């Protein structure tokens, strides 16, 4: 999914007060592919939730793939 789709999904779940449902879904994936990670720059609240999801998946030994149009050294 794109980072924008993740952000939209997070906003929708926050509005519906169903954040726990979203967390359960994303944190149960075997592989999580995130495109356009550069769009998280300067969006701390969204970045925080994505990092928490990454940490949960890493602790479960799941696979995460991140893509970006920028080099890692260009990201904040």
Rosetta blueprint (number, residue, H / E / L):
1 X L
2 X E
3 X H
4 X H
5 X H
6 X H
7 X H
8 X H
9 X H
10 X H
11 X H
12 X H
13 X H
14 X H
15 X H
16 X L
17 X L
18 X L
19 X H
20 X H
21 X H
22 X H
23 X H
24 X H
25 X H
26 X H
27 X L
28 X L
29 X L
30 X L
31 X E
32 X E
33 X E
34 X E
35 X E
36 X L
37 X H
38 X H
39 X H
40 X H
41 X L
42 X L
43 X L
44 X H
45 X H
46 X H
47 X H
48 X H
49 X H
50 X H
51 X H
52 X H
53 X H
54 X H
55 X H
56 X H
57 X H
58 X H
59 X H
60 X L
61 X L
62 X L
63 X E
64 X E
65 X E
66 X E
67 X L
68 X L
69 X L
70 X L
71 X L
72 X H
73 X H
74 X H
75 X L
76 X L
